[in-house]
Every structure is written in C-alpha cells, then in structure tokens.
C-alpha cells in the first residue's frame, strides 16, 4: 500500500467533497505527509520539464495545474489548523515547513527546463488559440516564475533562495510572536465592578479565561486591531486605559516577543529582493500584480482621502468631546463614539456621563439582544444567500470537525431544469475565540473548486466571537454582525466558483480585488429585507422595534471618521515601509512609524493606526504587504455595486445571478475589473465611496 494511502492527512477519507477525517489525524502525521507529498510532486515536475514532446498548453501549463494534489491536500489541512487551532507542536511544524516549502518552491520555479517550456508558451500565447482563462493562466505561470527568480543568473538565484528562505522564517515567526504576546497581554481585573459596561457573556468569558490561566478575578483578552471592542463599552476610564495601553504596546515591550528587529529585517529583505528583480522597491514589486496601476496611484488615493478624513475627524472629535463632557484621551474616543451612537436620536443628546438623554432616544446597544448567532446565520446570512443566489444549507452533524466548536453545512444549488438541488460544497463555521486561535477573522479553503480536477470547494470561515456560557446565547454586536456577513462574502466567492483551473478558483484573484465580493455582502447586514428576518429578541422572539432598526441603520449607514482615519493610517504606514529601498532601512521602528504617519498627515494623537507596525500581522505575518490599501481600493467597486443592487430593490435574484455569473463564479479566469465593468455597463467611479465614508 502506498504511503499516501496510509497517512491520514493524504489518504482519501471517503467523506463528502474530500473533507479530511480530522478524527484520525494527529500532529505526528504532518511532517511524514510532507515527506511523501513533496517528492511525489517533484517527480511530476521533472516529468513535465523533461517531456520530449514540444511544449503545448496541455502538456505543460495544464499539466502543472493538475500536479501536486497530495501537497495541496497537506497544505489545506495543516495551514487551516495552524491558524485556527495552534499549539506548540504545530508552531514548530509551521516554522520547519516555512523554510522547507519555500526552498521546495524555489527548486520548482527555478527548474531551467521547466522555465524554458513555460517561457516558450508565453512568447507564443497569442498564436496558440487559447481561451481567455488559458491565456491568463499561461501569463500567470510565466510571471510567477520570473518573480520567483527563474530568469536570474546563478548568483542571482542563489541570493533569491537565501532571501526567500529567511523571509519565510521571519513572517512565520512574526505571527507566532504576535499570538503569544497578545495572549500574554490580557488585562487582569480583580473587581467585577471595574468591568461595568461589558455584557454578561463578556464578563463570563473574562472569568473563564482567568480560571484557565490560574489567576483570580478576570482577564480581558485582546483582539488583533488597536481599537478593542471592550474599550468602547467599559464604563470605567481606568479600565479602558489599561486595555488600550496594553493593545498599543504589543510586541514592543522588550520581551521575548518583541518584533521590532524582525520588522527591520523583513523590510530590508523585501527591498533587496525587489531590487534584485528589477523593481525600485517592494511596493512596486507587489502592486505590479494588482489591479492598481502603481504605488503612486495608491499613494494619491490615500493622500486624497486622508485630507478629507482629517477634516471629518476634527469635526467628529469636537462633537464627541462635547458629548463626553471632558477632554478626550486616546482610550476615550471609541467609548465616546459608541455612547454617542448608542444614545443618538439623530439630533443629538446630552452628555453621556450625565445619564440624561431625550425621552425619545434609542439605545442602539439593545440591538445586540436581537442578534443571536444561530438566527443571524439561518435567517440572515444564509437567507440572503438563498434569495440572491439560490443557495441552501443543511447542517451536517455527522461529519468530523477539527475542533468541537466547528460546525459544518452542506451547500446546495438548484439543478438546471430539473427542479431538484445538487450539492456544490461544504461550509465550515469556526466562530468562537480561543487562545490557540490567532486574532481577527478570515476565510480559508481546505479544498478548492476545479473542473479539471473534479473538485468542489470546502470553505472555512474563522471568527473570534466570545463563546457563551452553557445554555446562554451568543449575541453579536453590530461590528461582529458586519464581520460575519463580510467573511461569508468570501465564502460565497469560494463556494460559487466555477472554473477549469484550480489556481484561478474562487478568491484566487488580485489582492486589491479579493475584498470586493465580501464588502458587497456586508450591504445585507442591515438591509430591511434581511434584518427583519433575523432580528428577533433572543428570549421572547419578538421582532426588533422599527425605531431601534432605524437608529441602528442610521448609525451604521456611514463610516465614522475615526474608523476611516485609523484604516488610512495603517494603509499609509504599510506603503511607507515598503517604498523604502535597500539602502533606506531605518534603525528605529517606532520613530519611522511616527515620521511616516506625520508625512501622510495621519498622525492625530487621539487616533493611532488600526495596526501599529509591531502587531501589523496583515503586512509582516500575512499576505497583505504593500496591499493593505486593498480594502479601500476594492471598496470603490463595492460602493458602486451596492447602488446597482439597490436600484433593483435589493435582494433581486436576477441581479444576484448576474453578479454570480460576472464575478463570483469566474475567479481569476477573466480580468475581474473588466468583468465588473461589463456587469455595470461602465467603469466604477469613486463618488459612492466618498458618500458612504462621509467624505463629501
């Protein structure tokens, strides 16, 4: 029996859609799985590279797409677990694999015989009668090889191997340092009175975490961004300050988890790699593959928005200071903002510390009581997907999961012309926070859709909601609601994929386009046709009062200036780091950060960036380096698409199908921006975005 038939990571589980049998997999299985998968893939690569027949699309490009299935299987299993449910052993494996997989990728991409075949097809691509997806795939394989160093001389390739291996180690370590320091920075509170403002569920979670760590009282766990949701609700200024102060110094405390030296080395290596490949800097290297034309265009957008955001922030802070009744400190801003929204009648109210509000005021914090997770899923998120795209969801309690908190649904679409439905994939929901899970929220795929391979998608949404006590509901804040709809937008992008080639599947699109479908899905969070279905009181089942819905919708209809400003500051900081040349690397991380924010006009003392450098995992531990601007860039398309849906009344199945056909199902098999323009009948414009952000 072959090794891949006995290793549970690689073996065919016999489960629907190729779902791994997580109950049979142990941490000791991972490295042996790679010991099998890597040589198997290398043998396939050698066969393609040394094929005696002249290169064709089928025997080279398509063959490359079909290769490496065991490796893809191992990656899909391990890296999903490593982010969502890490432990010391998995951290060690991830560190080893970071270098091993990078070195292996270099071996493949720098194979001279393989590159010769790819380059030959690339040069003749317009003469081969290729379809658009095939031509795009050929171009992508060529660019990927060149960007990995295939066209460099021997000395250049050796330098490229050294750089990429070291970067793999550093970026992996960054994420692990951040997880450890975030866990270590949980704020200890002895007196429950100091937690006034938190929900019963949040207090219970803080008590549970303290018990797990063996300390008395309560521990407030930190979230990934600078702004902490608890800071927006804690009534005690000292408690707010303690949590805020703990957040902004993560990984810059001079302890074993300090990332400052690591950041400087990452930035220097990225700049060196870019220069080796002929780019001025890392930003130019990255953005060459995005939909934005160049770093200068990104910088212009950020600077234009920064000016408007600064003006809006000044006005907003003046209002908040008046409402708060005292000078604001950085830890007071989101609290004052949340209180202003919670007590708003649309015309303003008294100071929040007086407790006196107009009799007609609506406390929007009560909306949480109407947002129970199961109902949000069934009657909100899933119901909207059904209305727009025809999707239906059946929970599968019989399938194995990688953690007891994970839930699994089988996803169905109507069969064309038959009146029945057919399964198209699996959706896994991993909703609750735990110390083994990195912060934030994201979408992963365990299996990608491909007609060539005959595979259907297995998609995961990972979030960090507070797990309720036994028998209690999981109630979502407005931010958590929007995050749930956002991440499910990524899931839909993966589930509705209908392409031939796996590397063009689902969310395999440019980074500054991938957020667009998920941002579009956010529009249904408070849409009247959706919120009226799920917003029921968790105890009584009564629908949310119309006045409350109106107040929540008014509060959520426009981004706060604070939110826009802190995001732009982080995006500008990312770009500043990665426009440095190899000879421009600073000596002091925090000093450079301050200078970069000042130069961008985004250094307000009350509003730090959404992520400071030392805990900016998107950029130094993830895949968003020089691309954190992507959220605002893709929001231009999103704001236009929201208006396009609303013009048809909202949950219109014809427009839903048009969106699926033009964008969601196509992945990177077509030019995604051009496909969107064809759907709209014109190119997107920035006006709707400025209106939404309150910048006009």
N, C-alpha and C positions, 0 to 999 in steps of 0.2 A: 504493500500500500504506500502511495506517495506521501511525502511529509506534509504536503498541503491538505491531504485528506484527513490527517490525524490531529493537526494543530487546530484548536477550536477557533482561533482568530481567522484562519484561512479557509477552514472546511465549509462546505455547503451545509448550512444549518437546516435546510428543508423548510424554513419558515417563510411566510409570505413576503414577497418583494426583496428577498435576500437579507431580511433583518438578522443581525447576528444573534446567536443564542448566548446572551450575556451571562446566563447562569452557569455556563460551562467554562467561561474564560477567567483565568487568573492573571495576576501581574507577571507571573513567571512564564506566561505564554508569549509575551510580546516580542522580546528580542529573538527567540527562536523563530517566530513568524517572519521577522525581517531577514533572518539567516536563510530562509527559504525564498522569500519574495524577491529580494534584490538579485541574487544570481539568476533566478528564473527570468526576470525582466532583462537582465544584461544579455542573456542568451538570445532573447527575442531581438534586442537591439543589434547585436552582432549579425544575426541572420538578415535583418533588413539592410544594414550598412554594407554587407558583403554579398548581397544578391547579385548574381552575374547578369541578370537582365537589366536592360536600360531602365532608369528611374521613371516611374509613372506615378500619378496621384495615388492609385490603388496600392501599388506595391511599396510605396514609401510613406506618404502622408497618412493615408487611411490605415496602413499597417501600424504606424506609430500610435494612432488613436486607439487601435484595438489591443495594443500591448500593455503590459504592466497591470493586469487586472488583480493579481494577488497583492501587489504593492498598494494599489488603490484601496483594496479591502482592508489591509492592515492600517493604512493611514486613516481611513474612515472610522475605524473602531477606536484606535488609540488616541488620536488627537481630539476626538469628541470627549472621551473620558478625561483626558489630561486637563482640559479647560473646565469641565463641569463638575468633576469629582476627583480632584487630585489627592495625592498622598506622597509621602517621602519617596517611596519606591518609584512611583510614576514620574516624580520630578527628576530622579536620577536617570530614568529611561529617556525622558524628554531631552535632557542635556546630552546624553550619548547620541541620541538619534539626530539632534540638531546638526552636529558635525558630520555624522555618518551619511545622512541623507543629502546634505549639501555636497559633500565630496563625491557621492554617487552621481548626483545630478550633473556635476562638472564633468565627470567621466563620460556621461551620455552626450551632453551637449557639445563637448569638445572632441568627440569622435570624428576624425577628419574625413573618413569615408562617408559617414552619415551626413555630415555637413555638406560635402560635395554634392550628394544626391539632392538634399533639400535646396541648396543654392541653385542647382540646375533647374529644378522645377519652378523655383521662384522667378528666375530670369525668363522662363518660357510660359509663365502662368497665363498670359493673355492669348496664347496660341493653342491652349490645350482643351478649349471648350468646357471649361469648368463652370459649375453653377456658382452663384454668389457665395453660398456657405463654403464650398470647396476652395474658392479663390481666397476668401478671408482666412480660412484655416491654413492654407499654404503660406500666405503672407505672415501669419502669426507665428508659425513654426520657424520661419526664417528669422524674423525679428527676435524671437525669444533666443534663438541660438546665438545671434550676433551680440545681443545684450548680455548673454552669459559668457562671452569671450571666445566664441568659436572662430572668429575671424582674426584674432590676435596672433602674434608670433609666439614662439615657445616661451620666451621670457615673460611676455605679457600674460599668457595663460597661467604660468606658474604664480605670478603675482595675483591674478584673479582668484585662483584657488585659495591662496593664503588669505585674501581679504574676505571672500565669501564664507570660508570656514569660521573665521574669527567672528564675523557678524552673526552667524548662526548661533554661536555660543552666547554672545552678548545679548542678543534680543531675547533669547530664551531665558537667560538669567534675569533680565530686566523684569519680565512678567512674574517670575518666581519671587524676586526680591519684593516687588510691589505687593503681591498677595501676602507674603509673610509680614511685611511692615504694616499693612492695613489691618491684618488680624491683631498684630501686636499693639496697634494704636487705639484699640477700642477704649472708650472713655468710661472710667469706673465712677459710679454714683452710689453712694451709701443710702441716702434718704430718698424714699419714693416721692416725697413732696417735691424734690428737685426735678422730677420728670413730668410735672404738670404740663398738660398740653398734648402729650403723647396719647395714643389710643390704648385701650386695654390690651389689645393684641401686641402692640409695640412694647408695652411695659412687660408683658408676659415673656416676650422674646428676649428682652434685656435680662430679665431674671433667669431665664433658661440658659442663656449664654454664660452668665456669671457662674451658674452651677456647673456647667460643663468645664469651665476653666478653674474651678475650685476656689472662687473668691466670693466673699459675702456681698450682698447687695445686688447691683445691676451693672451690666456692661452694654454700652451703646456701640454697636458695630458701625464701622464707617462704610460708606458707599464709595464708588470709584471717583466721581467728579469732586471738584472743590466744594460746590454747594451741596449740603447734606439735607435730606428731607426732614430730619429731626430738628435742624436749626430753624426751619420755617415754622415749627409748631411748638417748640419748647418755650414755655412762658417765662422761665427764669433767665434773665440776661447772663448770669454767670454760667449757667449750664450751656446756653447757646455758645458762649465764647469758648468754653472748654472743648466742645465738639468741633467748632470751626477751626480753632487753633490747632487741634490735633490733625485735622484734614490737610491744612495747607503746608505742614512741615513734613509730611510723609516722605520717606526715602531721602531726607536731607538733614538727618539728625546726628550724623557722625557715627552711627552704629553699623552693625554688620550688613544692614540692608540699604545703606546709602548708595544711591545710583549716580551720583554726580560724576565720578571718574568714568563710569561706564558710558554715560551720555557723551562725554567729550570724545571717547574712543570711537563710539558708534558714528558720530558725526564726521570725525576725521576719516574713518574708513569708507564711509559712503561718498564723501567728497573725492577721496583718492580713486575709488572705483569709477565714479563718473568721469573724472579726468582721463583715466586710462582708456575709457571707451569713447573719448572724444567729445564729452559734454562739459559745459562750463562748471556745472555743479549738480548735486543730487536732485534738486528740484527740476532742473531741465531734463535729467535722465528719466525721472518718473513721469512728468507731465507729457513727455513725448508719446506716451501710450494712452493718454486720457483724451476726453473729448474737448477739454480746454486747449486752446492753441499753444500756449506757452506760459511760463511763470509770470511774465509781465502782465498778461491779460488777467491772471488770477490776482496779482497784486493790485491792479487797477480796480477790480471789483471790490476787493476787501477794503481798499482805501476810500472808495466812493461810499460804501456802506458804513464805514467807520465814522465818517463825518456826520452822516445823518443819525447814526446810532448814538453818538456822543451828545448831540443836541437833544435827542429824545430822552437820553438817560438823565441829563441835567434837569430837565423838566420833571421827570418821574421822581427823582430823588428829592426835589423840592416839595413835591406833593407828599411823599412818604414821610419826610421829616415833619411836616405839618400834622399829618395823621398820627405819627408816633408820639409827638409831643416832646421830643428831646433830640439832641444831636445824635445822628446815627453812627454806629461803628460798623465795620465790615460784617460782624456776626449778627447785626440787627436788620440788615437790608432785606433778606428774603423773608424774615419774620414779619417785618412791617408790610412788605409786599403781599404776603399771604393773608395777613389780617385785613389789609385794605380790600383785597378781593373777597374774602370771606364775608365781610360786613358791608359790602358795597350794595347800594340800591341803584347804582347807575348815575347818581347825582352827588355822591359823597356822603360822608357821615362824620361823626365826632371823632375825637382822639381814641385810639384803640385802648390806651391804658385806663381810660375813664370807665369803660364798660357801658357807656351810654351811646346807643345808636337809635336811629329813627325807627319808629314802630313798624314802618313798612319795610325795614331792611331784611334781607335774606342772608342767612349764614350758609355760604356755599360749602363749608366743611361738612354739612349734613349730607351732602350728595354721596359721600363715601358709604353711608348706611344703605344706599340703593345700588351699590356696585359690588355684589358678591361674585367671586371669581367664576363659579360654575355657570351662573346665569349670564355673566358677561360673555363667556365662551359660547354657550349654546344659543342664546337669544340675541347676542350682539355680533361677535366676530364671525362665528360660523353662519349665522343667519344672513349677514351681509354678503358673505362669500357665496351663499346659495342664491340669493336674489340677483347678484351680478353675474356670476359665472356658472351657476347650476351645480356647484359643489355640495355634496352631502357628506356627513361624518358619522361614523359608527365607532364607538369606543370599543377597543379590544382588550378586555381584561385577561384574556388567555395568553397574551404574548409576553415574552420575557423582557424585562427592562434593566437598565444598568444601575438604577437606584430605586429604592422603594417609592420615592416621591414622583417618579416619572409616570406619565400617562401616555397611552398610545391610541390613536384613532386611525381607522382605515378610511381613505378618502375615495369618493366615487364621483363620476361624471355620467350624465345621460349618454347612452349609446346612440349614435346617429341613426335615426329612422326606426329603431327597434322598440322604443318605449321603455326599455329597461335601463339599468345603470351598470357601469363597469368600474372596477377598482383601478385607480391610477397611481396609488402610492400610500405611504404611511406618514402620519404627522405625530411627532413626539413632543409633548409639552413637559418641560422641566422648570417648574415655576418658582420653587421656594429657595431662599438663600440658605447657605450652609458654609462653614469655614473652609471646606475643601473646594469651594467654587470661586472662581475669580469674579471680580465685581462687574457690574454692568449687565447688559442684555444683548443677545446675539442669536443668529441663525447659523446652523451647521447643516451639512448633508453627510449622511453615512453612506448613501448610495445615490449617484447622480443618474438622471434620465438620459438614455441614448437609444435611438432606434437601431444604430449599427450593432450595439452590444445587447440589445433586447432587455435593457434595464429600466425600471421605474423608480421614481425618487423615494427616498426615505429621508425625511427632513426633520430637524430638531429646532425648536425654539427654547432658549435658555434665558431665564429671568431671575431676579433676586427679590421676590416678594417675601414679606415676613410670614413665616409659617404659623398658622393659628394654633391655639391650644386644642386638644381633642374635643370635638363637639362644637367648636366655635367656627364662625365663617371667616374666610379670607376676604377682607374688604379692600377695595382698590381706591387709591387717591386718583385725582384727575391725571397727574403725571404718569402714574402707573397704568391707567387706562390707555393713555396715548401710546405708551411704550408697548403695551400688549398688542394694540392694533398695528403699530409700526412693525414690530417683529413678525407679525403674521403676514404683513405685506411681503416681506422677504420670503416667508414660507410659500405663499401663493406663487411667487415668481419661480420657485423651485418646483412646486407641485404641477403647475400648468406647462412646464417646459415640454416642448415637442420638437426636438431637433435630432439630426442624424448623429452628430459627433459630440462626444462627452465633454470635450474641452470648450464647447460652445453652449453648454447646458445651463439653463436657469440663470443663476446670479453670476455666471462667468462672463461678466461684461466690464467695461471700464469702471474704475473705482468711482469716478465722479458722475456715473450714471446709475450705479447699483442701488443708491439710496432712493432714487426716484420712485420706483413702484411701492416701496414701503412707506414713503412720505404720502403718496396718494391714498394709501389705505388708512392713514390717520384721519382723513376727512370724514370717515364714517363714525368716528368715536362719538360725536355729539350731534350727528345728523338726526333730525326729528324722526325719520322713518326707522332709525336704528335704536336710538336711545330710548324711545318709547317702548321698545320690546324688552330691553334688559333691565332698565332702571326701576326695579321693584324693591321695596324695603325688605331686608333680609329676614326680619321677624314676622311682619304682617303680610307681606306680599302685595301691599298697596303700591300703586304706581307713584313715581316721584311727582310732587305737585308741579304744575306748569310754571308757577313763579320761580321755583327752585331751578327747573330746567332752563328757563330763560336767563336766570342770573349766572348759571354755570356756563351757558353758551356765550353770554356776553363777556365773562371773564376769560374764556378760552378762545375767543374769536380772533384776538390779536396778541401776538407775542409781546411779552413785556420788554421794555427797553433793556432791562437788566439781563434777560435771557439772551437777547441778540448781542449785546455788548460782550458778555463773557464768552460766548461762542466765537465771535470775531477775534477776540484777543487770543484765544487758543489757536485759531486758524492762522493768524498772523505770526504767532510765535513759531509754529511748525514751519512755515515758509521761511522765516528768518534763519532758523537753524540750518535749513537745507539749501539756502542760496549761498552759503559760505564755500569758498574754495579751500583746497587742501592746506594752503598757507595762511588761512584766516581763522583758524580754530582758536577760540578764546581760552583763557586759563580758569575762569570763574563762571560756573553755570548760572548762578543766581544773578550775578552782575550783568551778564549778557542778556538774560531774560528781561531784566529791568530796562536795559538800553533798547532792546528790540521792541518792547511794548511802548516805550516812550516815542520811539521813531515812528511807530504806526499810529500814534495818537490814541492808544488804547490802554493807558496806564492809570486809570482813575483809582485813587487809593481805597475806595469803598468796594470796588468790584474787581477782584482778581480774575484771571482767565479761568475758563471752565476746567482746564487742567494746567497745573504748573508743570514745568519741564520734568521734575524729578518723579512725578507719577503720571506722566502722559503716555499711558500704555498703548493707545492707538498708534502713536508715532514711533516709540522706541521699543515696543514689545509686540506690536501688531503690524498690520499691513497698510497703515494709513500715512506713512511718512511722505511728506510733501503733498498729501492728499486730504488733509483734514478739511480743507476748503470744500471738499466734495459735497458736504451736506447743503451748503448754501448754493452751490453751483447747480445741483440737481433740483433744488427747490424752485428754481426758475421754471423748470418743466412741470414740476408738481403743482405750483400755483395756477399755471395755465390749464392743466388737466382738471383740477378741481372745478374751475369755472366751466369747462367743457362738459363735465358730468352734471353740474347744477343747471346748465342751460336745458338739459333734457329732463329735469325734475329730480335728479339724484340717483336713486337705485334703479337705473334703467338697464334692463338686461341686454338691449341692443348695443348700448354704449359699452357695457361690461364685456360683451363678446368682441366688440371692435378693439377694445383695449387689450384683451387677451390675445387676439389674433395679431395685432400690430406689434405689441411689446412683450407681454408676459410669456408667450409661448415661444418666442423667437430667440431668446438669449442673445448670444453674440454671432448668430448665423447671418445677421444682417447688420448694417450700420444702425445702431439703436436710435441715435438722434434723428437721422433721416427718416426712420420708420415712424418716430413720434410726430415729426413734421407732416408726414403724409397723412397720419391719422387726424391731426388738427386741420390740415389743409393749408398750413403756413408754419413758419418757424416760431418758436416760443419767444415772448418778449418779457422784459423784466418788470413791467408795471404791476401785474397782480402780486408779485412777490413783495414789492415795496409797500403796497397797500396792506397786505397781510401783516407785515412786520411793523406797521405803524410808522413807516419812514417817509410818508408823504402827507 
